[in-house]
Amino acid sequence: MSTRTIPLDRGQRAVTAAATMTRRGVAHWGRQPAAVTVGLLFPVMMLVMFAYFIGGGMAVEGGGDYYTDFLVPGMPALTMAFGLEATMVAIAQDIERGVLDRFRSMPIAPSSVLVGRSLLDMINSTVGLLVMLGAGWAIGWRWNGTAAEALAALGLLLLLRFAMLWVGIYLGLVARKPEIIQAVQILVWPVAFMSNAFTSPDTMPDWMGAIADWNPMSATAGAVRELFGNPSWESGTWAADHAIALAAASPLLLAIFVPLALHRYARLGA
């Protein structure tokens, strides 16, 4: 009996290619376990440092008895933003080594390469998020909301991560060289720290507190604290009072940077 192969349509080919790109990245993790382990443990080290080294001197208005309960929900939001650095570096390295040029010469959907990259990083981010929350639990943090609220908090954190991933993909395609990425990385830290991850914006100068209030990381951190039932601050600003709505608006970044990244990838050889 003869068999007939049913050709895949364009959408199916794109999905298959994206899955292949994701498996390629997972295989690379198996060859460099040390780098993966360090990437997972670095945020945990930061959490422990802030909780124990400076936590005793931090005052959180309305923050309850433990700074840890304020800190732990904010640190994952910060980590979701920091992760875009690894994405930028990986994209720039693939460009420099000619990997993306080889992919562009293959009969696959251009979007599948970038989608595969984003899916790979989301897998890593999900594992890293669970590791960090486990570390928070070990140092005394507890969530006081319902299971549904906890899942919503995790969803908002991963939504921020997915949006920041596409920002990183676009910046990596623009920079093209790892050396230039280092200059961009320097800007990520002050932007990330100018948030409510560690303390209330009310403790900052007025202009800095206003920036921190509207920082996407502040919105996600505030929303996660609310959903986890952890202490926050009494700011009274519109951004603080509508943190969940602002955190859920992360897809606006996707609407901007996904088309930009795809367009930039298509013009990579130009």
N, C-alpha and C positions, 0 to 999 in steps of 0.2 A: 504494500500500500504506500503510495507516495504521499509525502507531506508537503504542504504549501506554507511558506513563511509569510505571515501577514506583516506588511511594512508598517513601521511606526509612523504616526503623524508627527508634525513638527513639535507639538507640545510634549509628546511622549519622548521624543529624542532629546529635548532640552532637559527634561526631568532625569532621564537616564544618564546624560552627560554630567549633570550637577551631582548626582549620587556618586558617579565615578570619581569626580574631583574631590568629593568629601572623603571617600575611601582612601584616596591617595594621601590626603593629609593625615588621616588616622594611622596609616601605615608608617608615615614619617615619625609620628609620635613613638611608635614602637622601637625606632632606631635611636631615639634620643630621650630616654625616660628621665634622665637627670634634669634636662631643661624643662620638661613638663612638670616635674615635681617641684622645682624651684618656683616656677610660675604660679603653682597652686599655693605654695607655702608663704610667698612674699606678702600677700594681703593679710594672712593670719599673723605674721610677724608685726605688721603695722598695727593691727587691731590690739594685740597684746601690749605693744609699746605705748599706744595712746591710753589704753585702759589702766595700765599699772604705773607708767612712768609719769604721766601728767594728769591722769584722771583725778587724783586727789586734790589738785589745785584748780579744777574746773568748776565753775558755778553755772548751773542751768536753771533759769527761772522756771518755777513750776515743774521742775524735772524730777521730783520725787527724791528718794533717798540714794539712788545709785546712778552715777554717771554712766555706768555700763549700759543701763537700759536705754539711755539716750544715744550712746555712741554706736552700739551694735547695729541698729537699723540704718544708721547713716553710712557706715563703712561699706556695705555692699553697693550702695548707690555710687560712692566714690570709685570703688573697684570696677564697676560697670563702665565708667568713663575712662579709667586708666587703661583698660584693656585694648582701647583703640590703638595704642602705641604698637603693640605686637602685630596688629593687623597692618598698620602702615609699613612697618619694617618688612614683614613677609611679602607684601605686594612689591615694595621697592626692590627687594632682593630677587624676586622672580623676574622683574623687568631687567635688572642688571645682568642676570645670568642667561637671559634670552628665553626663559621658560614660557613667559606669556606670548612671545613671538611664535613659538612652536604651537602653542594652543590656538593662536589666531589663524595659523595655517591649516588647521584641521577642520574637517566638515562638521563642526558642532556649533550650536547656538552660542553666540558671544556671551549672552547673559549667564550661561551655565557655569562658566569659569568663576565669575564673581559670586553667583549664588552658592556654588560649592564652597567657596572660601568663607562666605558668611555662615553657612550651615556648620562648617567645621569649627569656627570660632564660637558659635552658639553652644555646641556640645561642650567645648572646653569651659565656657562661661557658666553653664549650668552646673557642671561638676564643681567648679571653683566656688560658686555661690553656696552650694550645699556644704562644702568644706568649711567656708567661713562661718556660716550659721551654726554649724556643729561646734566650731571653736568658740563662738559666742556663748553657746549653751554651756560649754565646759567652764567658762570663766564667770558664769552666774547669770547670764541674760535669759529671760523667759518671755514668751509672747502670751498675751492675755486675751486675745480675740478668739473668734470661732475658726474652725478649719477652713470654711469658705473665705473668710477674710485673710487668712494666712496664704491661701492659694492666690488670692487677688494680689497680695503684696508681692509674692514671687513673680507673678505675671507682669506687674508693673516694672520690677527690676529687670526682667529679661527683655521687656519691651524697650526700656531705655538702652540696654546693651545692644539690641539689634539695630536701633537707630544710630547709636554711636559707631557701630561697626561700619555702616555705610559711609559715615563721615570719614572714618579711617581709610576705607577703601579708596574713596575719592582723593583724599590728601596723598595717599601713597602713589596713586596714578599720576597726580600732578607733580609731586616731588621727584619721583622716578629713581632717585639715588639715596641709599641709606645715610650718606653723610648729611644730606639736606634734612632728612627725617629727624636727625638729632636736634636740629634747630627748632623744628616744630614741637618736639617733645618738651623742650624747655618751657613752651607756652602752655602746655597742657596742665602742668602742676599748679601754677598760680590760679588758673581758671577753676580747676577742680577744688582747690582748697578754699576759694572764695565762695563758700557755700555754708549750709547749716549742718554739715556732716559732723563737725566737732563741737560747735558752740552756736548760740543764738546770734542771728544778725544784729540783734539789739545791742550786743556788746561791741560792735564794730563802729567805725566812723559812719556818719549818715550816708555818704556816697557809696561806701563799700557795702554797707548793710543793704542798700537798695539793689545793688548788683547781686548780692547773695540771695536776696528774696526771690529774684526772678531767674536765678540760675536753674536750668532743668534738673540738675542734681539735687538742688534744694527741694524742688517740688516732689521728686520721687522719694527723697529721704523723709520729707514730712508726711507724704501719703503712706509710706511703709510704716512709720511710727504710729500713725492713726489706725491703720488696719491691724497692726500687731498689738495695739492697746498699750503702747509704750509712751513714756513722757515726751512731750515736745515743749515748745515755748509759747508764751502768750504775746504774740507780736501784734495782732490786730490789723495787719496789712491784708489787702485783698489776696495777694499771692499765697500767704500763709493760710488763710481761711479757706482757700479753694485748691489746696495742694493736690488732692486726688484728681480733680478735673484737669489741672495743668500737667500732672504726670501722665494722664491718659492721652494727652495731646502730642506725645512723642512721635506718632506717625507723621506729623507735619515735617519733621526732619527727614523721614523716609521719602516723603513726596518731593522733597527738594534734592536730596543727595543721591537717591537711586537713579533718576534720569541723568543727573550730572555724571555719575560714575560710569554708567553705560555709554554715554556719549564720549566720555574721555577715553574709555577702553577701545571704542571703535576707531578713534583717531590716534591710537597709540603709535602707529608707525608713520604718521604723517609728519 
